[in-house]
């Protein structure tokens, strides 16, 4: 449960659709001579993606990517189409080739080898004939355990056991670095993730029709495991009542980003006193933890509600609830009837997707998530040349040097805080591509005829491995989180280790293209890298020192100056309307907005500094390097969303919608205004006094 801050919105994957767990015109005076944009949209950077009939002073997003936006169509089995999804699809094709080759060789490969595990996992997943024959049989053992419960006391060890196998119904935990003592691992108690990961879904009257559909969905799922329709409907109401109570008690997405509000350290005795209806010693012992002395609770209000609900709700209610949570967590590994029903609700109703992804695609995504180190080893070996890693490391050095220069010259920061900021930047660690040492999965048994069991064994192995780190010294492991797998199109900053991870998968077009000019690469992958550097100094990252500890290292005056600028940015983004009547939450998205502003500011500044006066005047495709830089930024975030998914982004995601990731930062850059001759009275004009300048 690392607290990554990522560049990607991480648009919904195929498995997430199952609820399983992103024109120049004559008025211009910049002397650019512009080619006519062609009609077909192109992946990656291209002037063919532009709409040259639009004035950049009026709508830069449309100018930079309008032709792509007009011509691109969201596939029936997707919630969105963007640069990330384009590259994800390319990577999936590469990964599919790796998997199919492994499948053809798995029976001749040693047990526990990478080839055997990948091939047999995939074989088990696509064996629909066997999965249909098995039906609900894989669920029987755990469902029988739930049915056999005779007291709430017995519920506690069952919760622990099922948590280990991937079912966090009311309690969840993870071992990560202590935010205030980053060299030691600590046990964190977090709210369990509800099946619908949107607090507004449970609480807002705007979701009334979706809640009715959810009740129907729960009842249908319960019917698939043998409940009669009337019982299933009654149980669905009980389940929704409990989930709604938990959603109401949970911190809002904005509150959950508060570093201090989510750090509440208790001894085991204090924990038991605060929440006496839950036998914590029993729970931790059942997890295999015998050395728990203290725990960090991230959401006090949530656990107060758990404590009261355990007393208020009957044992039968909890058996019903646990049965549902187990079914919901494991249904994706069962027969087609379960997968189709999950898709009908999570894919169609909640996200507006038209078609269910094919089984081979679903299995591939689950395989990549579950067996990532093995698949990543083959992916990196085949598709990530050493030259790309070396060029990326050079770009990292350039962005770091530019950030350092800007820190040294920052006009509002005192010398005391500046020196500490420079120390933090100097200590920041950057990992590129893949880990130096791969995790060894060879001890995990993967069978060609046990899709359900394969997944369960993998989940339990990972959870036990995580819990075994408790009270051990922190050893930073790179590229082992789902956010930063080498096959993940993303990049991320982790405050507790003061480190950045740039996975191999993102170091391809449209983010990095060795065939293109520096202007495009600086303001694509360079801006992404600078975005991550900036996260170390955003509204959350700035609260951690260079060693990853939560520490007040700012002077009071500098903190006030930062907050003043940050609040100004919040107000700007609050004015952006994503859908009629639905505005961006500037406070929720503040960290990403600061990082976007820093990312493009640093990248464009570094580009300009790297070029001679003559080079700055040289045009490619009719555009100067500075123009191509900002156009590349605009095309990097080009995206189309289904309205249902866009609503979820605005309500729950810390990243704002893509259009505002383009124009939101740019209107604060004087260099952008001068590059495209934006003057007072133009829609994209912002008075210099109102422009936000942080880093």
Phi, psi and omega per residue, in radians:
X1 nan 0.920 3.091
X2 -1.128 2.658 -3.104
X3 -1.759 1.026 -3.119
X4 -1.112 2.563 2.865
X5 -1.979 2.067 -2.936
X6 -1.950 2.754 3.078
X7 -1.382 -0.542 -3.032
X8 -1.476 2.440 2.961
X9 -1.208 -0.380 3.128
X10 1.035 1.282 -3.137
X11 -1.089 2.708 -2.909
X12 -1.083 2.275 3.105
X13 -1.459 3.039 3.132
X14 -1.065 -0.746 -3.125
X15 -1.212 -0.471 3.096
X16 -1.190 -0.405 3.085
X17 -1.207 -0.182 3.057
X18 -1.776 0.175 3.137
X19 1.372 0.252 3.112
X20 -1.504 2.691 3.139
X21 -0.757 nan nan
X22 nan nan nan
X23 nan 2.152 3.089
X24 -1.380 2.374 -3.127
X25 -2.229 3.061 -3.028
X26 -1.121 -0.383 -3.121
X27 -1.257 -0.236 -3.140
X28 -1.263 2.586 3.118
X29 -2.183 0.497 -3.128
X30 -1.656 0.096 3.029
X31 1.142 0.308 3.087
X32 -1.386 2.409 3.017
X33 -1.886 2.091 -2.876
X34 -1.920 2.338 3.045
X35 -1.295 2.774 3.065
X36 -1.347 2.324 3.136
X37 -1.227 2.406 3.061
X38 -1.381 2.946 -2.959
X39 -1.478 -0.522 -3.034
X40 -1.453 2.296 3.133
X41 -1.224 2.537 -3.115
X42 -2.057 2.521 3.015
X43 -1.317 2.571 -3.123
X44 1.327 -2.972 -3.098
X45 -1.336 2.334 3.066
X46 -2.894 2.459 3.042
X47 -1.154 -0.299 3.100
X48 -1.197 -0.295 3.090
X49 -1.430 -0.185 -3.031
X50 -1.454 2.763 2.980
X51 -2.008 1.706 -3.034
X52 -1.357 -0.026 3.066
X53 -1.467 -0.177 -3.128
X54 -1.696 2.355 3.090
X55 -1.347 2.235 -3.129
X56 -1.089 -0.433 3.131
X57 -1.238 -0.338 -3.095
X58 -1.745 -0.779 -3.115
X59 -2.619 1.544 -3.048
X60 -1.173 -0.600 3.139
X61 -1.048 -0.820 3.110
X62 -1.169 -0.682 3.101
X63 -1.032 -0.817 -3.056
X64 -1.305 -0.585 -2.993
X65 -2.402 0.269 -3.017
X66 -1.071 -0.658 -3.136
X67 -1.190 -0.687 3.058
X68 -1.077 -0.762 -3.124
X69 -1.112 -0.642 -3.128
X70 -1.276 -0.684 -2.984
X71 -1.623 -0.380 -3.069
X72 -1.396 2.520 -3.132
X73 -2.195 2.297 3.096
X74 -1.196 2.162 3.096
X75 -1.014 2.651 -3.072
X76 -1.039 -0.472 -3.081
X77 -1.747 0.355 3.140
X78 -2.269 2.723 3.096
X79 -1.599 -0.299 -3.048
X80 -2.785 2.903 3.020
X81 -2.405 2.170 3.134
X82 -2.713 -3.066 -3.115
X83 -1.057 -0.647 3.133
X84 -1.136 -0.819 -3.132
X85 -1.143 -0.634 3.102
X86 -1.042 -0.791 -3.131
X87 -1.273 -0.636 3.082
X88 -1.013 -0.741 3.131
X89 -1.109 -0.733 3.090
X90 -1.081 -0.765 3.130
X91 -1.129 -0.680 3.130
X92 -1.052 -0.645 3.101
X93 -1.142 -0.691 3.098
X94 -1.160 -0.765 -3.132
X95 -1.133 -0.668 3.135
X96 -1.070 -0.679 3.100
X97 -1.107 -0.730 3.112
X98 -1.069 -0.778 -3.095
X99 -1.141 -0.802 -3.101
X100 -1.130 -0.631 3.082
X101 -1.159 -0.735 3.109
X102 -1.111 -0.692 3.136
X103 -1.066 -0.672 -3.126
X104 -1.238 -0.316 -3.083
X105 -1.947 -0.088 -2.963
X106 -1.122 -0.657 -3.081
X107 -1.188 -0.387 3.124
X108 -1.715 0.029 -3.068
X109 -1.715 2.642 -3.138
X110 -1.065 2.531 3.104
X111 -1.089 2.331 -3.122
X112 1.558 -0.102 3.105
X113 -1.328 2.808 -3.139
X114 -1.019 -0.812 -3.102
X115 -1.093 -0.782 -3.137
X116 -1.086 -0.776 -3.084
X117 -1.159 -0.809 -3.134
X118 -1.121 -0.846 -3.098
X119 -1.097 -0.793 -3.105
X120 -1.250 -0.603 3.083
X121 -1.067 -0.814 -3.118
X122 -1.154 -0.758 3.122
X123 -0.992 -0.772 3.140
X124 -1.121 -0.665 -3.065
X125 -1.245 -0.569 -3.097
X126 -1.664 0.044 3.127
X127 -1.407 1.316 -3.063
X128 -1.142 -0.544 3.138
X129 -1.073 -0.791 3.123
X130 -1.189 -0.726 -3.131
X131 -1.096 -0.676 3.098
X132 -1.169 -0.686 3.134
X133 -1.143 -0.687 -3.134
X134 -1.220 -0.614 3.138
X135 1.011 -2.126 -3.116
X136 -1.659 0.088 -3.091
X137 -0.934 -0.729 -3.139
X138 -1.056 -0.398 -3.111
X139 -1.466 -0.317 -2.894
X140 -0.997 -0.799 -3.062
X141 -1.023 -0.843 -3.111
X142 -1.262 -0.647 3.106
X143 -1.125 -0.615 3.090
X144 -1.148 -0.652 3.108
X145 -1.114 -0.711 3.118
X146 -1.146 -0.778 -3.129
X147 -1.073 -0.575 -3.056
X148 -1.395 -0.106 -3.138
X149 -1.048 2.338 -3.139
X150 -2.063 -0.125 3.125
X151 -2.709 2.788 3.085
X152 -1.147 -0.457 3.083
X153 -1.070 -0.687 3.130
X154 -1.229 -0.346 -3.131
X155 -1.134 -0.599 -3.014
X156 -1.082 -0.932 3.120
X157 -1.122 -0.510 3.093
X158 -1.165 -0.714 3.085
X159 -1.035 -0.737 -3.141
X160 -1.124 -0.810 -3.139
X161 -1.051 -0.809 -3.094
X162 -1.246 -0.498 3.040
X163 -1.074 -0.713 3.127
X164 -1.078 -0.548 -3.121
X165 -1.713 0.294 2.972
X166 1.730 0.359 -3.133
X167 -2.149 1.732 -3.137
X168 -1.802 1.425 -2.999
X169 -1.273 -0.821 3.130
X170 -2.261 -0.343 -3.135
X171 -2.221 2.445 3.017
X172 -2.427 2.680 -3.103
X173 -2.641 2.831 3.069
X174 -2.823 2.675 3.113
X175 -1.842 2.030 3.092
X176 -2.457 3.082 -3.141
X177 -1.068 2.387 3.053
X178 -1.134 2.207 -3.076
X179 -1.055 -0.450 -3.108
X180 -1.821 -0.044 3.086
X181 -2.596 1.331 -2.883
X182 -1.171 -0.117 3.116
X183 -1.550 -0.144 -3.091
X184 -2.090 2.384 3.069
X185 -1.358 2.502 -3.133
X186 -2.295 2.764 3.112
X187 -1.633 2.130 3.116
X188 -1.881 2.330 2.984
X189 -1.759 2.155 -3.114
X190 -2.142 2.837 3.048
X191 -1.116 2.514 3.031
X192 -1.196 2.512 -3.136
X193 -1.379 2.151 3.138
X194 -1.308 2.698 -3.132
X195 -0.945 -0.702 3.042
X196 -1.759 1.891 -3.012
X197 -1.501 1.050 3.132
X198 -2.678 1.867 -3.093
X199 -0.999 -0.647 -3.121
X200 -1.104 -0.537 3.120
X201 -0.982 -0.731 -3.082
X202 -1.418 -0.452 -2.931
X203 -1.949 -0.434 -3.018
X204 -1.560 2.423 3.055
X205 -1.121 -0.308 3.136
X206 -1.193 -0.249 -3.109
X207 -1.885 0.350 -3.075
X208 -1.020 -0.794 -3.113
X209 -1.159 -0.646 3.116
X210 -1.200 -0.590 3.104
X211 -1.171 -0.659 3.074
X212 -1.105 -0.726 3.096
X213 -1.126 -0.592 3.121
X214 -1.162 -0.734 3.076
X215 -1.017 -0.757 3.110
X216 -1.110 -0.734 3.131
X217 -1.071 -0.834 3.131
X218 -1.026 -0.799 -3.118
X219 -1.077 -0.722 3.132
X220 -1.147 -0.712 3.120
X221 -1.120 -0.740 3.113
X222 -1.147 -0.605 3.097
X223 -1.118 -0.573 3.139
X224 -1.161 -0.357 3.090
X225 -1.814 0.245 2.969
X226 1.918 -0.062 3.113
X227 -1.255 2.463 3.067
X228 -1.294 2.712 -3.001
X229 -0.952 -0.740 -3.090
X230 -1.188 -0.720 3.078
X231 -1.117 -0.720 -3.121
X232 -1.090 -0.705 3.130
X233 -1.146 -0.737 3.125
X234 -1.142 -0.725 3.130
X235 -1.156 -0.620 3.116
X236 -1.060 -0.693 3.120
X237 -1.136 -0.727 3.090
X238 -1.061 -0.781 -3.121
X239 -1.083 -0.803 -3.131
X240 -1.146 -0.612 3.093
X241 -1.061 -0.794 -3.122
X242 -1.186 -0.795 3.139
X243 -1.069 -0.682 3.138
X244 -1.145 -0.716 3.107
X245 -1.087 -0.700 3.127
X246 -1.209 -0.712 3.126
X247 -1.088 -0.705 -3.129
X248 -1.137 -0.586 -3.102
X249 -1.445 -0.334 -3.048
X250 -1.299 2.558 3.034
X251 -0.991 2.526 3.064
X252 -1.183 2.829 3.101
X253 -0.945 -0.643 3.117
X254 -1.206 -0.784 3.120
X255 -1.088 -0.634 -3.096
X256 -1.178 -0.233 3.093
X257 -1.613 0.040 3.117
X258 -1.422 1.933 -3.046
X259 -1.007 -0.708 -3.067
X260 -1.433 -0.637 3.136
X261 -1.137 -0.457 -3.110
X262 -1.702 0.256 3.084
X263 -2.151 1.766 -3.125
X264 -2.333 1.751 -3.015
X265 -1.619 2.233 3.129
X266 -2.254 2.579 2.911
X267 -1.251 2.900 3.116
X268 -1.067 -0.659 3.116
X269 -1.133 -0.720 3.110
X270 -1.152 -0.694 3.121
X271 -1.055 -0.785 3.135
X272 -1.140 -0.659 3.124
X273 -1.181 -0.688 -3.113
X274 -1.241 -0.614 -3.089
X275 -2.270 1.244 -2.952
X276 -1.242 -0.300 -3.103
X277 -1.421 -0.042 3.125
X278 -2.048 2.158 -3.124
X279 -1.428 1.608 -3.023
X280 -1.219 -0.667 3.121
X281 -1.063 -0.756 3.100
X282 -1.073 -0.770 -3.107
X283 -1.098 -0.873 -3.104
X284 -1.144 -0.679 3.095
X285 -1.079 -0.676 3.133
X286 -1.202 -0.402 3.037
X287 -1.407 -0.164 -3.082
X288 1.603 0.231 -3.136
X289 -1.734 2.010 -3.140
X290 -1.957 -0.015 -3.040
X291 -2.059 0.496 -3.112
X292 -1.368 2.033 3.087
X293 -1.894 -0.632 3.096
X294 -2.555 2.809 -3.048
X295 -2.430 2.536 3.065
X296 -1.863 2.040 -3.136
X297 -1.656 2.201 -3.089
X298 -1.550 -0.296 -3.089
X299 -2.531 1.606 -3.098
X300 -1.076 -0.763 -3.093
X301 -1.063 -0.690 3.130
X302 -1.085 -0.823 -3.088
X303 -1.282 -0.419 2.977
X304 -1.132 -0.683 3.115
X305 -1.206 -0.695 3.066
X306 -1.018 -0.790 -3.131
X307 -1.020 -0.794 -3.119
X308 -1.273 -0.663 -3.134
X309 -1.144 -0.603 3.115
X310 -1.056 -0.541 3.102
X311 -1.472 -0.665 -3.021
X312 -1.340 -0.660 -3.056
X313 -1.600 2.576 -3.089
X314 -1.317 2.872 3.068
X315 -1.037 -0.697 -3.141
X316 -1.091 -0.648 3.083
X317 -1.086 -0.731 -3.116
X318 -1.239 -0.596 3.064
X319 -1.126 -0.721 3.083
X320 -1.077 -0.803 -3.098
X321 -1.125 -0.765 -3.116
X322 -1.189 -0.638 3.101
X323 -1.064 -0.753 3.132
X324 -1.155 -0.778 -3.116
X325 -1.108 -0.670 3.100
X326 -1.137 -0.808 -3.141
X327 -1.079 -0.805 -3.118
X328 -1.091 -0.662 -3.111
X329 -1.239 -0.512 -2.990
X330 -1.907 -0.087 -3.025
X331 -1.107 -0.474 -3.101
X332 -1.178 -0.202 -3.111
X333 -1.866 0.304 -3.095
X334 -1.949 -2.795 -3.079
X335 -1.279 3.013 -3.038
X336 -1.083 -0.527 -3.116
X337 -1.068 -0.711 3.130
X338 -1.198 -0.757 -3.123
X339 -1.135 -0.733 3.139
X340 -1.116 -0.731 -3.128
X341 -1.185 -0.690 3.080
X342 -1.096 -0.723 3.126
X343 -1.147 -0.674 -3.125
X344 -0.971 -0.663 3.141
X345 -1.536 -1.036 -3.034
X346 -1.219 -0.646 -3.132
X347 -1.422 -0.992 -3.068
X348 -1.334 -1.053 -3.020
X349 -1.142 -0.834 -3.020
X350 -1.491 -0.486 -3.028
X351 -2.099 -0.156 3.091
X352 1.345 0.243 -3.138
X353 -1.328 2.503 -3.023
X354 -1.580 -0.795 -2.997
X355 -2.057 2.471 3.050
X356 -1.237 2.254 3.066
X357 -1.023 2.642 -3.134
X358 -1.131 2.721 -3.119
X359 -1.082 -0.694 -3.119
X360 -1.100 -0.572 3.091
X361 -1.232 -0.736 3.116
X362 -1.068 -0.794 -3.115
X363 -1.145 -0.689 3.117
X364 -1.055 -0.789 -3.132
X365 -1.153 -0.686 3.105
X366 -1.159 -0.692 3.112
X367 -1.082 -0.810 -3.125
X368 -1.076 -0.645 3.128
X369 -1.292 -0.704 -3.028
X370 -1.445 -0.673 -3.070
X371 -2.031 0.807 -2.966
X372 -1.173 -0.799 -3.137
X373 -0.943 -0.794 3.088
X374 -1.064 -0.812 -3.104
X375 -1.207 -0.623 -3.132
X376 -1.163 -0.613 3.114
X377 -1.012 -0.776 -3.127
X378 -1.260 -0.650 3.129
X379 -1.100 -0.830 -3.116
X380 -1.125 -0.753 -3.119
X381 -1.061 -0.659 -3.038
X382 -1.584 -0.555 -2.939
X383 -2.172 0.082 -3.110
X384 -2.190 1.567 -3.089
X385 -1.214 2.603 3.119
X386 -0.974 -0.547 -3.122
X387 -1.106 -0.625 3.123
X388 -1.159 -0.734 3.099
X389 -1.070 -0.764 -3.118
X390 -1.132 -0.746 3.137
X391 -1.157 -0.641 3.113
X392 -1.151 -0.727 3.126
X393 -1.111 -0.577 3.049
X394 -1.160 -0.742 3.102
X395 -1.103 -0.704 3.085
X396 -1.018 -0.806 -3.136
X397 -1.084 -0.681 3.134
X398 -1.153 -0.747 -3.133
X399 -1.191 -0.671 3.128
X400 -1.145 -0.714 3.139
X401 -1.126 -0.690 3.130
X402 -1.198 -0.704 3.104
X403 -1.094 -0.740 3.119
X404 -1.051 -0.767 3.134
X405 -1.057 -0.719 -3.115
X406 -1.221 -0.612 3.056
X407 -1.113 -0.754 -3.121
X408 -1.094 -0.503 -3.083
X409 -1.868 0.142 -3.113
X410 -1.027 2.165 -3.005
X411 -1.407 -0.289 -3.059
X412 -1.844 -0.110 -3.064
X413 -1.674 2.402 3.120
X414 -1.266 2.825 -3.111
X415 -1.148 -0.595 -3.142
X416 -1.076 -0.888 -3.131
X417 -1.216 -0.668 -3.125
X418 -0.996 -0.793 -3.106
X419 -1.114 -0.654 3.107
X420 -1.230 -0.610 3.081
X421 -1.146 -0.699 3.114
X422 -1.146 -0.642 3.075
X423 -1.111 -0.754 3.133
X424 -1.097 -0.803 3.123
X425 -1.050 -0.724 -3.130
X426 -1.119 -0.596 -3.120
X427 -1.427 -0.201 -3.068
X428 -1.108 2.272 -3.113
X429 -1.770 2.473 -3.113
X430 -2.236 2.156 3.093
X431 -1.910 2.303 -3.068
X432 -2.070 2.202 2.939
X433 1.611 -1.161 -2.995
X434 -2.833 2.867 -3.108
X435 -1.289 2.695 3.078
X436 -1.178 -0.571 3.117
X437 -2.281 2.256 -3.105
X438 -1.455 2.520 3.029
X439 -1.119 2.460 -3.109
X440 -1.661 1.957 -3.137
X441 -1.749 0.104 -2.946
X442 -1.100 -0.389 -3.116
X443 -1.389 -0.177 -3.097
X444 -1.498 2.216 -3.110
X445 -1.385 2.110 3.085
X446 -2.067 2.125 -3.079
X447 -1.920 2.598 -3.137
X448 -1.353 -0.077 -3.093
X449 -2.291 0.469 -3.098
X450 -2.518 1.193 -3.109
X451 -1.046 -0.815 -3.136
X452 -1.076 -0.859 -3.119
X453 -1.154 -0.647 3.096
X454 -0.991 -0.830 -3.134
X455 -1.119 -0.742 -3.093
X456 -1.164 -0.691 3.121
X457 -1.167 -0.673 3.114
X458 -1.139 -0.790 -3.137
X459 -1.081 -0.791 -3.112
X460 -1.136 -0.701 3.123
X461 -1.053 -0.785 -3.132
X462 -1.141 -0.745 -3.125
X463 -1.151 -0.756 3.118
X464 -1.152 -0.659 3.103
X465 -1.091 -0.707 3.116
X466 -1.141 -0.815 -3.100
X467 -1.143 -0.503 -3.141
X468 -1.159 -0.231 -3.137
X469 -1.424 -0.140 -3.042
X470 -0.969 2.270 3.118
X471 1.147 0.143 3.052
X472 -1.551 2.701 3.052
X473 -1.011 2.523 -3.129
X474 -1.281 2.202 2.994
X475 -2.033 1.936 -3.083
X476 -1.179 2.146 3.102
X477 -1.922 2.181 -3.123
X478 -1.686 2.525 3.021
X479 1.138 0.562 3.083
X480 -1.954 -0.150 3.073
X481 -1.543 2.622 3.126
X482 -1.025 -0.528 3.129
X483 -1.164 -0.437 -3.011
X484 -2.302 0.464 2.984
X485 -0.927 2.579 3.076
X486 -0.995 -0.427 3.117
X487 -1.553 0.040 -3.078
X488 -1.581 2.301 3.075
X489 -1.452 1.575 -3.028
X490 -2.980 3.054 2.943
X491 -2.650 2.667 -3.017
X492 -2.656 2.625 3.029
X493 -1.991 2.375 3.122
X494 -2.036 1.968 -3.071
X495 -1.067 -0.691 -3.012
X496 -1.235 -0.315 3.050
X497 -2.000 -0.014 -3.106
X498 0.845 0.966 -3.046
X499 -2.434 2.718 3.109
X500 -2.094 2.424 3.047
X501 -2.088 2.266 3.121
X502 -2.131 1.690 -3.064
X503 -1.119 2.689 -3.134
X504 -1.003 -0.662 -2.992
X505 -1.084 -0.519 -3.101
X506 -1.426 -0.199 -3.048
X507 -1.556 0.910 3.136
X508 -2.501 2.884 3.033
X509 -1.014 2.439 0.230
X510 -1.597 0.029 -3.068
X511 -1.453 -0.673 3.110
X512 -2.453 2.195 -3.108
X513 -2.440 1.873 -3.086
X514 -1.109 -0.298 -3.129
X515 -1.445 -0.213 -3.094
X516 -1.731 2.905 -3.093
X517 -1.267 2.866 -3.118
X518 -1.050 -0.594 -3.111
X519 -1.001 -0.757 -3.128
X520 -1.241 -0.807 -3.098
X521 -1.211 -0.665 3.101
X522 -1.058 -0.737 -3.034
X523 -1.689 0.203 2.963
X524 -1.974 -1.547 -3.112
X525 -1.180 -0.574 3.092
X526 -1.081 -0.734 3.115
X527 -1.185 -0.600 3.073
X528 -1.110 -0.791 3.123
X529 -1.106 -0.780 3.122
X530 -1.134 -0.577 3.041
X531 -0.995 -0.773 -3.121
X532 -1.236 -0.681 3.032
X533 -0.991 -0.756 -3.098
X534 -1.131 -0.543 3.104
X535 -1.002 -0.493 3.090
X536 -1.180 -0.192 -3.091
X537 -2.324 0.396 3.079
X538 -1.509 -2.917 -3.051
X539 -1.135 -0.410 3.038
X540 -1.683 -0.892 -3.064
X541 -1.023 -0.577 -3.101
X542 -1.173 -0.262 -3.135
X543 -1.414 -0.112 -3.132
X544 -1.952 2.479 3.139
X545 -1.491 -3.038 -3.082
X546 -1.153 -0.302 3.102
X547 -1.693 0.045 3.089
X548 1.566 0.198 -3.130
X549 -1.623 2.455 2.996
X550 -1.175 1.977 -3.022
X551 -2.691 2.418 3.080
X552 -1.435 1.715 -3.118
X553 -1.938 0.098 3.111
X554 -1.690 2.598 2.944
X555 -1.254 2.716 -3.137
X556 -1.036 -0.693 -3.120
X557 -1.136 -0.739 3.140
X558 -1.195 -0.650 3.095
X559 -1.067 -0.722 3.122
X560 -1.158 -0.682 3.120
X561 -1.147 -0.731 3.094
X562 -1.081 -0.842 -3.106
X563 -1.059 -0.664 3.120
X564 -1.074 -0.775 3.122
X565 -1.205 -0.713 3.125
X566 -1.112 -0.737 3.131
X567 -1.115 -0.585 3.083
X568 -1.132 -0.674 3.111
X569 -1.187 -0.689 3.078
X570 -0.986 -0.816 -3.118
X571 -1.099 -0.670 3.117
X572 -1.076 -0.859 -3.065
X573 -1.268 -0.484 3.075
X574 -1.059 -0.350 -3.100
X575 -1.522 -0.136 -3.109
X576 -1.465 2.217 -3.080
X577 -1.789 1.964 -3.091
X578 -1.409 -0.723 3.067
X579 -2.393 2.790 3.140
X580 -0.889 2.038 3.124
X581 1.433 -0.057 -3.123
X582 -1.982 1.946 -3.063
X583 -1.841 2.657 3.070
X584 -1.066 2.480 3.058
X585 -1.578 1.726 -3.068
X586 -1.115 -0.483 3.128
X587 -1.333 -0.771 3.110
X588 -1.070 -0.710 -3.056
X589 -1.626 0.143 -3.025
X590 -0.989 -0.818 -3.108
X591 -1.030 -0.755 3.130
X592 -1.221 -0.622 3.141
X593 -1.199 -0.675 3.047
X594 -1.097 -0.741 -3.119
X595 -1.182 -0.678 3.081
X596 -1.127 -0.765 3.118
X597 -1.073 -0.788 3.103
X598 -1.154 -0.687 -3.084
X599 -1.048 -0.924 -3.096
X600 -1.309 -0.542 3.088
X601 -1.098 -0.863 -3.106
X602 -1.164 -0.761 -3.096
X603 -1.129 -0.803 -3.122
X604 -1.178 -0.634 3.105
X605 -1.169 -0.730 3.120
X606 -1.135 -0.676 3.110
X607 -1.063 -0.883 -3.105
X608 -1.044 -0.672 -3.118
X609 -1.220 -0.457 -3.079
X610 -1.447 -0.222 -3.035
X611 -1.896 2.578 3.040
X612 -1.357 2.925 3.121
X613 -1.032 -0.665 3.130
X614 -1.171 -0.742 3.128
X615 -1.138 -0.636 3.132
X616 -1.110 -0.438 -3.131
X617 -1.617 -0.158 -3.108
X618 -1.373 2.285 -3.072
X619 -1.813 2.549 2.981
X620 -2.170 2.256 -3.086
X621 0.976 0.461 3.096
X622 1.540 0.098 -3.086
X623 -2.194 2.494 3.078
X624 -1.283 2.876 3.098
X625 -0.975 -0.725 -3.133
X626 -1.143 -0.667 3.091
X627 -1.157 -0.781 3.136
X628 -1.104 -0.585 3.088
X629 -1.016 -0.929 -3.077
X630 -1.251 -0.571 3.060
X631 -1.135 -0.710 3.099
X632 -1.062 -0.726 3.076
X633 -1.051 -0.751 3.127
X634 -1.114 -0.684 -3.127
X635 -1.355 -0.452 3.110
X636 -1.025 -0.654 -3.053
X637 -1.789 0.228 3.102
X638 -1.041 2.389 -3.067
X639 -2.846 2.635 2.982
X640 -2.227 2.354 -3.091
X641 -2.178 2.552 2.904
X642 -1.244 2.475 -3.065
X643 -0.970 -0.661 -3.121
X644 -1.092 -0.705 -3.132
X645 -1.305 -0.653 3.099
X646 -1.047 -0.667 3.104
X647 -1.098 -0.723 3.115
X648 -1.094 -0.707 3.140
X649 -1.018 -0.878 -3.076
X650 -1.097 -0.650 -3.051
X651 -1.431 -0.491 -2.973
X652 -2.183 -0.353 -2.975
X653 -1.727 2.467 -3.137
X654 -1.316 -0.176 3.066
X655 -1.641 2.340 3.060
X656 -1.302 2.855 3.059
X657 -0.986 2.683 -2.937
X658 -1.018 -0.703 -3.116
X659 -0.962 -0.656 -3.082
X660 -1.465 -0.258 3.001
X661 -1.291 -0.407 3.086
X662 -1.412 -1.117 -3.002
X663 -1.382 -0.505 -3.112
X664 -0.939 -0.878 3.094
X665 -1.292 -0.702 -2.977
X666 -1.075 -0.638 -3.108
X667 -1.155 -0.213 3.113
X668 -1.660 0.024 -3.105
X669 -1.827 1.991 3.062
X670 -0.991 -0.589 -3.124
X671 -1.118 -0.615 3.104
X672 -1.158 -0.800 -3.131
X673 -1.053 -0.761 -3.121
X674 -1.244 -0.620 -3.121
X675 -1.106 -0.662 -3.116
X676 -1.935 0.357 3.020
X677 0.910 0.820 3.113
X678 -1.495 2.149 -3.052
X679 -2.066 2.904 3.079
X680 -0.962 2.292 -3.076
X681 1.810 -0.398 3.054
X682 -1.290 2.565 -3.132
X683 -0.967 -0.565 -3.101
X684 -1.658 0.138 3.086
X685 -1.289 2.363 2.980
X686 -2.307 2.221 -3.123
X687 -0.993 2.366 -3.138
X688 -0.885 -0.576 3.140
X689 -1.196 -0.381 -3.117
X690 -1.734 -0.060 3.123
X691 -1.337 2.366 -3.137
X692 -1.529 2.209 3.093
X693 -2.212 1.955 3.128
X694 -1.955 -1.170 3.135
X695 -2.012 nan nan
